[in-house]
C-alpha cells in the first residue's frame, strides 16, 4: 500500500483532532505491552486505502463506550520512585508545610508516564466520563458527571473535588468538533488523534494488514517518519473495522527493542454505560480537598520573586533556579526544522546551564540531581560544551551557556543543531 500524503480531504478532516503531545512530550503526555497481549488472529476484511481509513477515524462519532485498557510506557528512564509527584503542580505541598491532595489528578495521572497500568474507562457523551487506574490492589478514579469532577484514591482514602468551569453547551460544542478534554492521553483514540494531526509531507502512512483487538476486527494503520534522525521508528494504530475507533496504539523506537508506548483495549463495549457508573459519594472518613482551596493556597504562598511570565500550571514551591528556567526562558522558544526532526531551541535566563546540587544556592535537591546525572551525557562541539539528557524517545541538550535543544531526535542531531546555531 503506497503512503498517503497530507493534501487529501481525508487528512484535513483528521487534523481537527488534538495537537500531538504523545510523540514529543508527554510527556503527555506519555505509555510497551507485548503486541500479542490483545491481538488474536488476522481477520479477512475488505480492502481499504489509507485515505479511507483516516476518514473512517475522523468520521467516528462514538459517544458511549466502556472497557479495559492495558497501557505501558518504557522511556528508558531511571526509576523515579517517590519523586514522580514532586515534578507536578501541588504535589510537593506548600511553604506552610501543608501537603497537597494525593488524589489531585494533576499529580496522580503522571504515574501513567512509566510502567504498566490497567485502566477502566467509561464515557456517555461530553458530560460523563470515568477513568479508573487499577494498581497494586488499589484503585484511583476520576469521575466527571455534569458540572462535578471527583477524584478518589483508595490507597490513601483521599478525594479531590472541583466544579467543572465549562458549561455543558461548551463541552458539547467541543465534542462535536472532535476535541478531547485536556489531560493525559490515556486511550488509543486520544493517542491516535494526536499523531494524525502531526502527519504531513514528512510522514508515510499506509495500511499494513489486519488484526483482532479485544475480540473485534481491526485494520492496522502504519505511520512512519520519512526523515532520518528521528528517534521514532513507527506508530501502528489498530482501528475498529465497524466503528472507526482506534483500539490499540503502539509506538516503536528507531533503535529497535520493545515499544516505547503501547496502549490497547483488552475489553471494549459500545453500549451505553449504566448511569450509576458516574455516581460518586466519598466513603465515610475520606479526607476531601476542594480544588478551589488548593488554588487559593498556591496563590497565597507564591514567592515574591516569581517570574511574571511563569506558566500557570507550574508548582509555586519549586526551586527558584528551576522556576526561572521554566518561566522566563520560554519566551525565547524557537523551532528548528520541521516534521519528525523538529528541534525546540530556547534560552535559559542568566546565560548559564541548569543549577546543580553542588551550587552555592543548593537549588536542586540531591534526589533530583541523582536523577539528572543518571540521564546526562557530556558532549562538546562548536557550540562549546553541555549535557545531553536522553530517553528512548525524547532527548535534550543543555549547553553550559544556557541554551536548550530538545526533540524526538538523536543526540547527533541535537549537537548538529547547536553547532549550526553558532
ChimeraX attribute file (.defattr): number of C-alpha atoms within 10 A of each C-alpha:
attribute: neighborCount
match mode: 1-to-1
recipient: residues
	/A:1	11
	/A:2	10
	/A:3	16
	/A:4	21
	/A:5	18
	/A:6	21
	/A:7	10
	/A:8	11
	/A:9	11
	/A:10	21
	/A:11	22
	/A:12	16
	/A:13	18
	/A:14	24
	/A:15	20
	/A:16	16
	/A:17	20
	/A:18	21
	/A:19	14
	/A:20	22
	/A:21	20
	/A:22	23
	/A:23	25
	/A:24	21
	/A:25	14
	/A:26	17
	/A:27	16
	/A:28	20
	/A:29	20
	/A:30	25
	/A:31	31
	/A:32	24
	/A:33	23
	/A:34	12
	/A:35	15
	/A:36	10
	/A:37	13
	/A:38	21
	/A:39	21
	/A:40	14
	/A:41	12
	/A:42	14
	/A:43	14
	/A:44	12
	/A:45	13
	/A:46	7
	/A:47	10
	/A:48	12
	/A:49	17
	/A:50	23
	/A:51	19
	/A:52	14
	/A:53	21
	/A:54	24
	/A:55	19
	/A:56	21
	/A:57	23
	/A:58	22
	/A:59	16
	/A:60	14
	/A:61	14
	/A:62	14
	/A:63	15
	/A:64	17
	/A:65	17
	/A:66	21
	/A:67	18
	/A:68	21
	/A:69	25
	/A:70	23
	/A:71	27
	/A:72	25
	/A:73	22
	/A:74	21
	/A:75	21
	/A:76	13
	/A:77	13
	/A:78	13
	/A:79	11
	/A:80	14
	/A:81	7
	/A:82	8
	/A:83	14
	/A:84	16
	/A:85	19
	/A:86	16
	/A:87	15
	/A:88	18
	/A:89	21
	/A:90	26
	/A:91	22
	/A:92	21
	/A:93	20
	/A:94	20
	/A:95	15
	/A:96	8
	/A:97	8
	/A:98	10
	/A:99	13
	/A:100	19
	/A:101	25
	/A:102	22
	/A:103	28
	/A:104	25
	/A:105	20
	/A:106	17
	/A:107	20
	/A:108	20
	/A:109	22
	/A:110	20
	/A:111	16
	/A:112	24
	/A:113	23
	/A:114	22
	/A:115	16
	/A:116	20
	/A:117	20
	/A:118	19
	/A:119	23
	/A:120	18
	/A:121	21
	/A:122	25
	/A:123	24
	/A:124	21
	/A:125	15
	/A:126	22
	/A:127	18
	/A:128	22
	/A:129	21
	/A:130	21
	/A:131	22
	/A:132	19
	/A:133	22
	/A:134	14
	/A:135	13
	/A:136	8
	/A:137	7
	/A:138	11
	/A:139	14
	/A:140	23
	/A:141	24
	/A:142	25
	/A:143	23
	/A:144	23
	/A:145	21
	/A:146	16
	/A:147	14
	/A:148	15
	/A:149	19
	/A:150	26
	/A:151	27
	/A:152	29
	/A:153	23
	/A:154	16
	/A:155	14
	/A:156	14
	/A:157	17
	/A:158	21
	/A:159	25
	/A:160	23
	/A:161	21
	/A:162	16
	/A:163	14
	/A:164	14
	/A:165	9
	/A:166	10
	/A:167	11
	/A:168	14
	/A:169	11
	/A:170	12
	/A:171	17
	/A:172	15
	/A:173	12
	/A:174	14
	/A:175	17
	/A:176	12
	/A:177	11
	/A:178	19
	/A:179	17
	/A:180	17
	/A:181	12
	/A:182	7
	/A:183	12
	/A:184	21
	/A:185	25
	/A:186	24
	/A:187	22
	/A:188	23
	/A:189	22
	/A:190	21
	/A:191	30
	/A:192	28
	/A:193	26
	/A:194	21
	/A:195	21
	/A:196	26
	/A:197	19
	/A:198	19
	/A:199	22
	/A:200	20
	/A:201	13
	/A:202	16
	/A:203	19
	/A:204	19
	/A:205	27
	/A:206	21
	/A:207	25
	/A:208	17
	/A:209	18
	/A:210	21
	/A:211	23
	/A:212	23
	/A:213	27
	/A:214	21
	/A:215	15
	/A:216	17
	/A:217	22
	/A:218	29
	/A:219	31
	/A:220	25
	/A:221	23
	/A:222	19
	/A:223	24
	/A:224	21
	/A:225	23
	/A:226	16
	/A:227	13
	/A:228	14
	/A:229	18
	/A:230	23
	/A:231	25
	/A:232	27
	/A:233	18
	/A:234	17
	/A:235	24
	/A:236	22
	/A:237	28
	/A:238	31
	/A:239	30
	/A:240	23
	/A:241	22
	/A:242	12
	/A:243	15
	/A:244	22
	/A:245	22
	/A:246	27
	/A:247	30
	/A:248	31
	/A:249	27
	/A:250	27
	/A:251	26
	/A:252	22
	/A:253	20
	/A:254	19
	/A:255	13
	/A:256	12
	/A:257	10
	/A:258	17
	/A:259	23
	/A:260	25
	/A:261	28
	/A:262	27
	/A:263	30
	/A:264	30
	/A:265	26
	/A:266	18
	/A:267	17
	/A:268	19
	/A:269	13
	/A:270	14
	/A:271	12
	/A:272	14
	/A:273	17
	/A:274	10
	/A:275	10
	/A:276	7
	/A:277	15
	/A:278	20
	/A:279	13
	/A:280	17
	/A:281	9
	/A:282	16
	/A:283	12
	/A:284	7
	/A:285	8
	/A:286	15
	/A:287	15
	/A:288	17
	/A:289	19
	/A:290	15
	/A:291	16
	/A:292	11
	/A:293	12
	/A:294	19
	/A:295	11
	/A:296	10
	/A:297	18
	/A:298	19
	/A:299	11
	/A:300	12
	/A:301	13
	/A:302	14
	/A:303	14
	/A:304	6
	/A:305	9
	/A:306	14
	/A:307	16
	/A:308	8
	/A:309	13
	/A:310	19
	/A:311	13
	/A:312	9
	/A:313	10
	/A:314	15
	/A:315	21
	/A:316	24
	/A:317	18
	/A:318	21
	/A:319	16
	/A:320	19
	/A:321	19
	/A:322	14
	/A:323	20
	/A:324	20
	/A:325	23
	/A:326	18
	/A:327	20
	/A:328	19
	/A:329	21
	/A:330	18
	/A:331	13
	/A:332	12
	/A:333	13
	/A:334	12
	/A:335	13
	/A:336	15
	/A:337	10
	/A:338	12
	/A:339	17
	/A:340	25
	/A:341	23
	/A:342	18
	/A:343	24
	/A:344	18
	/A:345	23
	/A:346	20
	/A:347	23
	/A:348	26
	/A:349	20
	/A:350	13
	/A:351	12
	/A:352	15
	/A:353	19
	/A:354	22
	/A:355	18
	/A:356	18
	/A:357	16
	/A:358	12
	/A:359	9
	/A:360	8
	/A:361	12
	/A:362	14
	/A:363	18
	/A:364	21
	/A:365	12
	/A:366	13
	/A:367	12
	/A:368	16
	/A:369	15
	/A:370	13
	/A:371	15
	/A:372	17
	/A:373	12
	/A:374	13
	/A:375	16
	/A:376	16
	/A:377	14
	/A:378	12
	/A:379	16
	/A:380	12
	/A:381	11
	/A:382	12
	/A:383	18
	/A:384	13
	/A:385	16
	/A:386	23
	/A:387	21
	/A:388	23
	/A:389	19
	/A:390	23
	/A:391	17
	/A:392	22
	/A:393	26
	/A:394	22
	/A:395	22
	/A:396	24
	/A:397	26
	/A:398	27
	/A:399	26
	/A:400	16
	/A:401	18
	/A:402	18
	/A:403	22
	/A:404	25
	/A:405	24
	/A:406	26
	/A:407	26
	/A:408	27
	/A:409	25
	/A:410	24
	/A:411	23
	/A:412	12
	/A:413	21
	/A:414	26
	/A:415	23
	/A:416	14
	/A:417	20
	/A:418	21
	/A:419	14
	/A:420	10
	/A:421	11
	/A:422	8
